[in-house]
Amino acid sequence: MGDVRAHYDGSAPTYHEQYDPELIWKNSEYPANFFRLQKVIEILRRAGSQSVYELGAGEASPIVRIHKELGIRVQASDLSPEMVRLGRENLAKNGMDPRWLSELDLNDKAAVQREHERVGTFDAVLALGVIPHVPDDDWFVDAMSSFLNPGGTLILQFRNSMFSMFTMNRLTKEFILDELLSPVPASFKDVVAADLDQRLAVDKPPIRRRDDGHGYDEILARFHNPLELAEVVKRHGFSDISYRWYNFHPTYPMLAGAIDPQEYREAQIALEADESWRGMFLCSAGMIIATKQ
Ligand SMILES: C[S@@+](CC[C@H](N)C(=O)[O-])C[C@H]1O[C@@H](n2cnc3c(N)ncnc32)[C@H](O)[C@@H]1O
């Protein structure tokens, strides 16, 4: 399996492009993180948060934007030395203190404890694009919680496994067999598997590899079931749990090429305003929002 740190060291130099408003229409890849950040800022504004800690903060584009728009205290950390180096440059370039970003591996419990003692607690804690790369959900939510004041807001992004019920591809097959039918006898699953091989595009999606062996689909990058993840959050002392969805798909992804790219992107962006149940199936990612008791 590829290495998470090496993956993000490699993607660090171009990561900021995802937040560039000039590229929203030009980038071939949908700028999902741009819309995610808009939603995060809105959530923090509504919650009235005066301080925020971000775990796995990358090259600091989110904390820079949050500080500029809301004027609140920000502090953050990340695993990848290259993300941290560029993030500190980013902070300095924007007139902010580079020490607001430090290097930290969330899997190192003693290091998380030291960081928590160093920076204290906050009104909100963010983790965007990070839980897919960490093996232990309970520890992850515990670590987030340790940076939060009572009454504070947790914003936890995850890759949405329910989206697989819409993709009609290999991910659908895996979701049905491994999740939905997990309690069913193996012989039944064999029958379903053979049927799904006929109905679904099981050769898709393509696996994202990199020459160095650290492509996104070669590292630990787990999906989460939103309902199960909410249960984890609940048992770590959180209430008022809700979802915000982003990265909407107006058709399943393999049909996108059949539609004019500009029209397709317009439809994707228009859907970002949808706050209904549809996001649970049309979105490849979501965020759990919760309050620490
Ligand atoms: C998808 S990127 C998102 C970056 C940033 N949160 C954003 O939204 O722009 C995920 C980040 O999580 C960091 N990360 C992954 N595993 C980590 C770990 N064990 N400890 C701390 N950070 C980690 C990576 O280095 C990477 O910068």
The ligand as an SDF file (V2000), in Angstrom:
LIG
                    3D

 27 29  0  0  0  0  0  0  0  0999 V2000
   -7.4150   15.8940    1.3270 C   0  0  0  0  0  0  0  0  0  0  0  0
   -6.1140   16.8050    2.1360 S   0  0  0  0  0  0  0  0  0  0  0  0
   -7.0430   18.1730    2.7590 C   0  0  0  0  0  0  0  0  0  0  0  0
   -6.2280   19.3420    3.2310 C   0  0  0  0  0  0  0  0  0  0  0  0
   -7.0400   20.4550    3.8740 C   0  0  0  0  0  0  0  0  0  0  0  0
   -7.7960   19.9580    5.0120 N   0  0  0  0  0  0  0  0  0  0  0  0
   -7.9860   21.0940    2.8830 C   0  0  0  0  0  0  0  0  0  0  0  0
   -9.2020   20.9090    3.0520 O   0  0  0  0  0  0  0  0  0  0  0  0
   -7.5250   21.7630    1.9660 O   0  0  0  0  0  0  0  0  0  0  0  0
   -5.8590   15.7860    3.5550 C   0  0  0  0  0  0  0  0  0  0  0  0
   -4.7350   16.2580    4.4620 C   0  0  0  0  0  0  0  0  0  0  0  0
   -4.7080   15.4080    5.6070 O   0  0  0  0  0  0  0  0  0  0  0  0
   -3.3710   15.1930    5.9800 C   0  0  0  0  0  0  0  0  0  0  0  0
   -3.2700   13.9470    6.7470 N   0  0  0  0  0  0  0  0  0  0  0  0
   -3.4500   12.6760    6.3180 C   0  0  0  0  0  0  0  0  0  0  0  0
   -3.1970   11.8000    7.3090 N   0  0  0  0  0  0  0  0  0  0  0  0
   -2.8530   12.5360    8.3940 C   0  0  0  0  0  0  0  0  0  0  0  0
   -2.4450   12.2010    9.7240 C   0  0  0  0  0  0  0  0  0  0  0  0
   -2.3130   10.9450   10.1090 N   0  0  0  0  0  0  0  0  0  0  0  0
   -2.1670   13.2220   10.5770 N   0  0  0  0  0  0  0  0  0  0  0  0
   -2.2830   14.5150   10.1870 C   0  0  0  0  0  0  0  0  0  0  0  0
   -2.6390   14.8860    8.9280 N   0  0  0  0  0  0  0  0  0  0  0  0
   -2.9140   13.9090    8.0430 C   0  0  0  0  0  0  0  0  0  0  0  0
   -2.6170   15.1260    4.6500 C   0  0  0  0  0  0  0  0  0  0  0  0
   -1.2390   15.3690    4.7870 O   0  0  0  0  0  0  0  0  0  0  0  0
   -3.3520   16.1820    3.8140 C   0  0  0  0  0  0  0  0  0  0  0  0
   -2.7210   17.4260    3.8500 O   0  0  0  0  0  0  0  0  0  0  0  0
  1  2  1  0
  2  3  1  0
  2 10  1  0
  3  4  1  0
  4  5  1  0
  5  6  1  0
  5  7  1  0
  7  8  2  0
  7  9  1  0
 10 11  1  0
 11 12  1  0
 11 26  1  0
 12 13  1  0
 13 14  1  0
 13 24  1  0
 14 15  1  0
 14 23  1  0
 15 16  2  0
 16 17  1  0
 17 18  1  0
 17 23  2  0
 18 19  1  0
 18 20  2  0
 20 21  1  0
 21 22  2  0
 22 23  1  0
 24 25  1  0
 24 26  1  0
 26 27  1  0
M  CHG  2   2   1   9  -1
M  END
$$$$
